[in-house]
Amino acid sequence: MSSVEASNSPPSPFQRRRNVAPAPRIDWYAWREQFEDEWLQDEHLSIIGPTGTGKSALVVDLLKIRSYKVYVITKPADEKLERALLRQNYVKIPAFPKSPPEDVDKYLLWPPGSGSLAREGMEQQRVVLRDALTKMFQGPKGGRPGRWCCVLDEARYVADPAYLGLRREVNQVLIQGRSVFMAMVLLFQRPSWVPPEAYDQASHLFIAGDNDKRNVQRFREIGGVDGDEVAATVQHLKKYEWCHIDARPGEGKVEVIKMPRGL
């Protein structure tokens, strides 16, 4: 290949297209106060990071902004997260109630069969979660639909056909939830496990540090923001830092936040 041909060749998908500096680091308290006004009831969040990056601590704190929230756990056990939610007066339930009382607006939904490898246990979870998503989305008979903010602690496990297989239900809430003021917060451990809708329909994304070339390329393709800035940022994050992407139309802001330990 001649030098002219080489210069006209398209860049490798793993090659940084522009020399872009990482996004600025923002004071947590100033950012948190502003985010409290910006995160609206009908806006979805996606949080992506491996175990140990502080996903649970971040989402538990951000949920203080919302009223009417349901935190779904499908693990066999998570004592630290359970304690954190119960301290905030979440009501632990095995299934979503048919008629939630008005004086209860915080639920920890932990379906029977969670963590089971048996088909029966997975079916129990599937039935409970499909019912819960349907009730939250439709609302009570004669009452208001939506209004709930639903957190899926292991969104891949809930949506992937290899596990609970509720991708259609999750996607419907992502795509149509805004019309009924229902929000979803999806937690993922790896970018390769994130369905396109969790990127495309999220108003805000939070991404932990990542140097894997394939993952960085996927982050570069997130719409509504400077993909090169996102790619540069996620590769320079320190422990417990997050790349916050404001993907709302007309915003396209990228910044780095770090939640103080012990909050």
Phi, psi and omega in degrees: 000134180285166180294328179293316179298319181297321182290335180269356180291144178294149181293150175300144179297341179265002182267131178294127187283329181222153178275088186252138179283151175299158180294157181288153175272132186246140176301131185301313187293320177294318179296316184297320178296319179290320181295329179300327177276334188271327183282107182271160185302328185265017183252133181271154175236143170236131182236122189234118178182147180291170177304137177096001180266353177095025180301311185296316180299319180297310185291324179297321178290315182296330180294343177298340179289328188265149165258160179057081184229147180230117179259115184262124176241132179239011178281160175292330179197147173201079188297321182296313180293319179299315179299318181299319181287318180294329176297331178268016174069029168292143178263119182281129183222151177272346180203154182286133185292151179294319179227087182299130178295148184294337183271005175240120182231011181223115181238141166255104183266114183233094188294150172297145182090357181300133181084356182284142174269350182280151180299323182297318179296319179292325178292322176302313180297316182301315181296315182296315185285324175298317178297317181295314180297321179296315181294319179295320184289317184277330183079171181289156179300123180078359180251192182278135173283170174065226181069342183276150169249116185252126179254125173256107186296328176231080188295326179295317181299321181288319189269327188294131178301338178289345181238254183275337172068036180258034183298320181299315181294316179298315181295324180296319178294320179298318185279320187250353185299329183297329182290340179244016177058042174249131181249150173237142173241116185249128178251130179230150177269330183224143180300328182292346180266359186269119177291155183306324183297329180289338171275310190290326185264353181281134175278332179223137175235145177234122186234130177280169182301141184202128178247002179292127186300320181292320179294317180299320178297320178296319179295328179296336184269001178297130184282156174085358180223169175285105184298326179292326177292320176299313181299316179296324184289311185296336180279351182241014181283142175268175182299136180070007173270152181230139169273113177264124179249117174270097187265013179294147180305130179086356181261283176064036183264141178235132180207164182248130177233158176218117180286125179300141179294143175093357178286000000 
